[in-house]
Amino acid sequence: MFKALVHEIRLFLVAVQFLTRVSVPAWVGWREAWMPASMRHFPLVGALVGLWGTLVLVLASWWWPPVVAVILSIAATVWLTGGFHEDGWADTCDGLGGAVTRDKALLIMKDSRLGTYGALGLVLLLGLKAAVLTSLLTQRMSGLDSATASHVQRVLLMWAGVGLVWAHAISRLLPVVLTRVLPYAGDAEHAKAKPLALSVARPQVWAAVLSLTVVAAGVVAWFWLGDWPLGTLAKAMGASVLGVVLVGLWTAGWLKRRLGGFTGDTLGASQQLSEVASLLAWLAVVHPVYL
């Protein structure tokens, strides 16, 4: 049992090392087979990234208006991950943005230079994230006294923070699923992240779902202890799941049609798309336009 626990901690730290710029202890080590196994911890690592972004969002909100706090929060998560998924999204936009052949698209995605489609994709994606989070923090009721306005702002900040944690967690599940349902489309021997080209076993996917369930249970427990509205939370999380499922179905079909499978860059793109889908669904439920 002790050895199994140590190995599980090792796999978690491998996932942390892969998805972020956080250094891990030397005893963790490295084996190629650990990478696919560590993917079951991706949602947990995503939740930690979301917590980091939420911390920066809350602290920045003490001194600056919502839009500034949101940009600082996004910058903090990009710094923590090294822009890992954003880079994949940009490369995918460059490769698949134009009407090129499969082989040409794969060649473009290997190019480290940023093209027009990649630049446009990054600007639009990051701008959309900032717009959604800013909208979550923006009060839509006027004529409130200072005490009520302050309370409403704290409530909005809480919802935005929880939505951010959940979006980062659930969006790390889709790349795991895609590595199971699609073959690797590139040259496995020369892949930038070769272990990702290995087939992910079905139990690993279910283990990743379990990791996301743990995150969901933590969010529910937080709301229950704080006497927050669980009904609204259930609707927001349900809408988020639906949004990510729809993005997943579309992405899987798109990648199969254009590339015949996935690459490391397209996994990063799928994470970014599902994160935005989750945030959009969250906004639609907790802060609808008619308020």
Secondary structure, 3 states (H helix, E strand, C coil): CHHHHHHHHHHHHHHHHHHCCCCCCHHHCCCCCHHHHHHHHHHHHHHHHHHHHHHHHHHHHCCCCHHHHHHHHHHHHHHHHCCHHHHHHHHHHHHHCCCCCHHHHHHHHHCCCCCHHHHHHHHHHHHHHHHHHHHHHCCCCCCCCHHHHHHHHHHHHHHHHHHHHHHHHHHCHHHHHHHHHCCECCCHHHCCCHHHHCCCCHHHHHHHHHHHHHHHHHHHHHHHHCCCCHHHHHHHHHHHHHHHHHHHHHHHHHHHHHCCCECHHHHHHHHHHHHHHHHHHHHHHHCCCCC
